[in-house]
Amino acid sequence: MPEPDAPSGDLRPSLEITELSLLLGGVRALSDVNVVVEPATIVGLVGPNGAGKTSLFNCVCGYYPATSGRIRVEGVDVTRRRPHEMPRYGVARTFQHPILEPQYTVLENVLTGGHIGIRSGPLSYALRLPQAVRQERRTIAAARELLGYLEIEHQADLPAGELSYGGQKRVELARALLTGPKLLLLDELASGLTHEEVMDLAEVIKRIRVDHRIAVLLVEHHMGMISAITDKVIALVEGVKVAEGTAAQVQRDPAVVEAYLGAA
Ligand SMILES: Nc1ncnc2c1ncn2[C@@H]1O[C@H](COP(=O)(O)OP(=O)(O)OP(=O)(O)O)[C@@H](O)[C@H]1O
């Protein structure tokens, strides 16, 4: 089995973005950006405010239609797919601020991601047909297993709103993982967390990459998180890719240093 850092040559990239450009209300948010995320690797996207990180993320998730360029997931063209279609293509995401139903339990929140693999129609569920019941049981078992994997199974039956912010980020992660993604997009996972929570989550993401062989693209301002987990970092400045390499290489790249100093 190949090491996560050394993906097998015959696998297609988990994500391949080619010459992606995006115009937003007259603003050139992205200009001919190329990104490759190999299977089971973690790629960080950095850049000062307004660099285009969220825009790129939103193009991959289907929230913004690319003005030009191509986005492929394992070789399948997903350019201009809509957000609700993305789980079918193996793409799952988390949000900077977890979007949960605080009054529903942790398990119920996770299960809202589980409908993806369910083949029985709503009528089968309404009639409690055996196949639908079996599928429901399997999905609940898978959700509980993921909560165990993310070390919050003991909170499964609590209202999600009662969890710490870090706990809520784990609930979102479990929900994303329940869809069985090939590519996980993490939007500022570290924001709002304590240093300890950030480092704990960094370990979790590294484990997910190895255990589930999922590729990860993360938009992140927290350089500690970036340095701790990424195989590769891409820096954007004013919608243009200015640097690519290891976290250490990108952090000392003159264009990146200048952009951050200019933004300070
Ligand atoms: N809906 C929009 N309409 C017009 N311009 C937009 C819109 N969203 C973003 N922009 C512009 O696109 C450019 C890229 O913004 P984007 O939010 O992608 O940057 P970012 O790197 O994610 O910044 P931050 O770190 O502050 O979130 C900026 O110039 C921004 O002002």
Ligand as a Chemical Component Dictionary entry (heavy atoms), coordinates in Angstrom:
data_LIG
# 
_chem_comp.id                   LIG 
_chem_comp.type                 NON-POLYMER 
_chem_comp.pdbx_formal_charge   0 
_chem_comp.three_letter_code    LIG 
# 
loop_
_chem_comp_atom.comp_id 
_chem_comp_atom.atom_id 
_chem_comp_atom.alt_atom_id 
_chem_comp_atom.type_symbol 
_chem_comp_atom.charge 
_chem_comp_atom.model_Cartn_x 
_chem_comp_atom.model_Cartn_y 
_chem_comp_atom.model_Cartn_z 
_chem_comp_atom.pdbx_ordinal 
LIG N1  N1  N 0 -19.930 38.231 -3.960 1  
LIG C1  C1  C 0 -18.922 38.994 -4.361 2  
LIG N2  N2  N 0 -19.115 40.032 -5.228 3  
LIG C2  C2  C 0 -18.087 40.789 -5.655 4  
LIG N3  N3  N 0 -16.809 40.595 -5.287 5  
LIG C3  C3  C 0 -16.559 39.607 -4.432 6  
LIG C4  C4  C 0 -17.577 38.744 -3.914 7  
LIG N4  N4  N 0 -17.005 37.825 -3.081 8  
LIG C5  C5  C 0 -15.693 38.115 -3.070 9  
LIG N5  N5  N 0 -15.414 39.170 -3.866 10 
LIG C6  C6  C 0 -14.103 39.738 -4.144 11 
LIG O1  O1  O 0 -13.313 38.713 -4.713 12 
LIG C7  C7  C 0 -11.976 38.797 -4.234 13 
LIG C8  C8  C 0 -11.579 37.483 -3.561 14 
LIG O2  O2  O 0 -12.339 37.364 -2.363 15 
LIG P1  P1  P 0 -12.325 36.036 -1.474 16 
LIG O3  O3  O 0 -13.410 36.182 -0.441 17 
LIG O4  O4  O 0 -12.368 34.848 -2.335 18 
LIG O5  O5  O 0 -10.898 36.139 -0.761 19 
LIG P2  P2  P 0 -10.340 35.318 0.485  20 
LIG O6  O6  O 0 -8.931  34.980 0.158  21 
LIG O7  O7  O 0 -11.234 34.204 0.816  22 
LIG O8  O8  O 0 -10.380 36.409 1.648  23 
LIG P3  P3  P 0 -10.633 36.215 3.233  24 
LIG O9  O9  O 0 -9.416  35.550 3.781  25 
LIG O10 O10 O 0 -10.807 37.617 3.708  26 
LIG O11 O11 O 0 -11.881 35.380 3.395  27 
LIG C9  C9  C 0 -11.921 40.003 -3.303 28 
LIG O12 O12 O 0 -11.478 41.116 -4.044 29 
LIG C10 C10 C 0 -13.358 40.179 -2.888 30 
LIG O13 O13 O 0 -13.625 41.530 -2.557 31 
# 
loop_
_chem_comp_bond.comp_id 
_chem_comp_bond.atom_id_1 
_chem_comp_bond.atom_id_2 
_chem_comp_bond.value_order 
_chem_comp_bond.pdbx_ordinal 
LIG N1  C1  SING 1  
LIG C1  N2  SING 2  
LIG C1  C4  DOUB 3  
LIG N2  C2  DOUB 4  
LIG C2  N3  SING 5  
LIG N3  C3  DOUB 6  
LIG C3  C4  SING 7  
LIG C3  N5  SING 8  
LIG C4  N4  SING 9  
LIG N4  C5  DOUB 10 
LIG C5  N5  SING 11 
LIG N5  C6  SING 12 
LIG C6  O1  SING 13 
LIG C6  C10 SING 14 
LIG O1  C7  SING 15 
LIG C7  C8  SING 16 
LIG C7  C9  SING 17 
LIG C8  O2  SING 18 
LIG O2  P1  SING 19 
LIG P1  O3  DOUB 20 
LIG P1  O4  SING 21 
LIG P1  O5  SING 22 
LIG O5  P2  SING 23 
LIG P2  O6  DOUB 24 
LIG P2  O7  SING 25 
LIG P2  O8  SING 26 
LIG O8  P3  SING 27 
LIG P3  O9  DOUB 28 
LIG P3  O10 SING 29 
LIG P3  O11 SING 30 
LIG C9  O12 SING 31 
LIG C9  C10 SING 32 
LIG C10 O13 SING 33 
# 
